């Protein structure tokens, strides 16, 4: 079996990673790409009361079961299917069901903290960091968490001030140095995306 091309897309919360991922998906085609979100691997907090779950620091690397993601990625690269967890962001627990992901020509890993873990980084062939101004990222996070994760404005802002911003400065921003390509202005940077297309095409052909 041909070894898949593993692409990691990192960057701060609300940086525009989803737009970049959608661009890559369109470029490669869904039949050739397996997408794994690091967010799916948040640790299950069913053992805690809801109020305690809500107070957890979800922007610290320890909040994620990265060791399971690494095992899953190695399995996919070896030609085995995986059962990817499904996370319930409204209740901060894992669901009892899974999504089966089969090996593909390209594996895309998405997450703000995926470059923090050395073993995970070393499994990636291309590392992208999507870089966007803090105020833009905050507005995007507000919109996402209110609309998609059933959060209040107050809770989103409190979490941003208490956890998101300090963890970004401590853990996310420093990992920019590991990136092969930094994409300023997120998915709006057409020149950077065209360069990315050329790189992916050349890697797949080789």
Helices and strands as residue ranges (DSSP letters): E 5-11, H 17-28, G 30-32, E 33-37, G 38-41, H 50-54, G 61-63, H 66-77, E 82-88, E 93-101, E 106-110, H 118-121, E 126-131, H 134-148, H 153-159, I 160-164, H 165-167, I 168-172, G 173-178, E 181-184, G 186-188, H 190-205
